Amino acid sequence: MVLHVATFLTIISLVWIVPPFLLVAGAVLCSKAVETRPSLALRGDKVALLGWALLIYAVLTFIYFYKTTGGASSVGIVDGQYVSKYKDHVIRVITEGEYRMFPDLWTRVTSAWIGMMAVFCARSFSLPQVFRSELKG
């Protein structure tokens, strides 16, 4: 979440998203490996509600990104002008500020999704019954 907040204050490279994403993905795999029976039931506790709120926030952040960039997947400099592109197709000419903000927007969107995934992962993680009984007694 610190990374996500930092995207509002400064420009953060998308490279900083890779380690948190790998950690969350590893936590999900580990939690599913120790889970005895997967549960698909919707839960209504505070942590689950926080996860749903973060899911809505992540979707809204993606919509904002899409509307702001016009669906661009990258930016570049073509003939001395800053442009937004989808694959190799130039969508439009953009300002230098938009050019510099593009990586930060991607990082913000990605970190919002990672935050939501982390909350749901933490909510779904539970210790196996064997470990729970050892901790109690």
Contacts in CASP RR format, 6 or more apart in sequence:
PFRMAT RR
TARGET T0000
AUTHOR 0000-0000-0000
METHOD contacts of the structure
MODEL  1
MVLHVATFLTIISLVWIVPPFLLVAGAVLCSKAVETRPSLALRGDKVALL
GWALLIYAVLTFIYFYKTTGGASSVGIVDGQYVSKYKDHVIRVITEGEYR
MFPDLWTRVTSAWIGMMAVFCARSFSLPQVFRSELKG
1 111 0 8 1.000
1 115 0 8 1.000
3 12 0 8 1.000
3 16 0 8 1.000
3 17 0 8 1.000
3 20 0 8 1.000
3 107 0 8 1.000
3 111 0 8 1.000
4 108 0 8 1.000
4 111 0 8 1.000
4 112 0 8 1.000
4 114 0 8 1.000
4 115 0 8 1.000
6 12 0 8 1.000
7 104 0 8 1.000
7 105 0 8 1.000
7 107 0 8 1.000
7 108 0 8 1.000
7 111 0 8 1.000
8 108 0 8 1.000
10 104 0 8 1.000
11 100 0 8 1.000
11 101 0 8 1.000
11 103 0 8 1.000
11 104 0 8 1.000
12 103 0 8 1.000
12 104 0 8 1.000
12 107 0 8 1.000
13 103 0 8 1.000
13 107 0 8 1.000
14 103 0 8 1.000
14 106 0 8 1.000
14 107 0 8 1.000
14 110 0 8 1.000
16 107 0 8 1.000
17 107 0 8 1.000
17 110 0 8 1.000
17 111 0 8 1.000
17 114 0 8 1.000
20 111 0 8 1.000
20 114 0 8 1.000
21 110 0 8 1.000
21 114 0 8 1.000
24 114 0 8 1.000
24 115 0 8 1.000
24 117 0 8 1.000
24 118 0 8 1.000
24 121 0 8 1.000
27 118 0 8 1.000
27 121 0 8 1.000
27 122 0 8 1.000
27 125 0 8 1.000
28 117 0 8 1.000
28 121 0 8 1.000
31 121 0 8 1.000
31 124 0 8 1.000
31 125 0 8 1.000
31 126 0 8 1.000
32 38 0 8 1.000
34 127 0 8 1.000
34 128 0 8 1.000
35 124 0 8 1.000
35 126 0 8 1.000
35 128 0 8 1.000
36 128 0 8 1.000
36 129 0 8 1.000
39 124 0 8 1.000
42 48 0 8 1.000
43 123 0 8 1.000
45 123 0 8 1.000
47 119 0 8 1.000
47 122 0 8 1.000
47 123 0 8 1.000
48 120 0 8 1.000
48 123 0 8 1.000
50 119 0 8 1.000
51 116 0 8 1.000
51 119 0 8 1.000
51 120 0 8 1.000
51 123 0 8 1.000
54 112 0 8 1.000
54 115 0 8 1.000
54 116 0 8 1.000
54 119 0 8 1.000
55 116 0 8 1.000
55 120 0 8 1.000
57 112 0 8 1.000
57 116 0 8 1.000
58 109 0 8 1.000
58 112 0 8 1.000
58 113 0 8 1.000
58 115 0 8 1.000
58 116 0 8 1.000
61 108 0 8 1.000
61 109 0 8 1.000
61 112 0 8 1.000
62 109 0 8 1.000
62 112 0 8 1.000
62 113 0 8 1.000
65 105 0 8 1.000
65 106 0 8 1.000
65 108 0 8 1.000
65 109 0 8 1.000
68 105 0 8 1.000
69 84 0 8 1.000
69 102 0 8 1.000
69 105 0 8 1.000
70 84 0 8 1.000
70 91 0 8 1.000
70 92 0 8 1.000
71 84 0 8 1.000
71 86 0 8 1.000
71 91 0 8 1.000
72 84 0 8 1.000
72 85 0 8 1.000
72 86 0 8 1.000
72 91 0 8 1.000
72 102 0 8 1.000
73 85 0 8 1.000
73 86 0 8 1.000
73 87 0 8 1.000
74 84 0 8 1.000
74 85 0 8 1.000
74 86 0 8 1.000
74 102 0 8 1.000
75 82 0 8 1.000
75 83 0 8 1.000
75 84 0 8 1.000
75 85 0 8 1.000
75 94 0 8 1.000
75 98 0 8 1.000
75 99 0 8 1.000
75 102 0 8 1.000
76 82 0 8 1.000
76 83 0 8 1.000
76 84 0 8 1.000
76 85 0 8 1.000
76 99 0 8 1.000
77 83 0 8 1.000
77 99 0 8 1.000
78 90 0 8 1.000
81 93 0 8 1.000
82 93 0 8 1.000
82 94 0 8 1.000
82 95 0 8 1.000
82 96 0 8 1.000
82 98 0 8 1.000
82 99 0 8 1.000
83 90 0 8 1.000
83 91 0 8 1.000
83 92 0 8 1.000
83 93 0 8 1.000
83 94 0 8 1.000
84 90 0 8 1.000
84 91 0 8 1.000
84 92 0 8 1.000
84 94 0 8 1.000
84 98 0 8 1.000
84 102 0 8 1.000
85 91 0 8 1.000
127 135 0 8 1.000
END
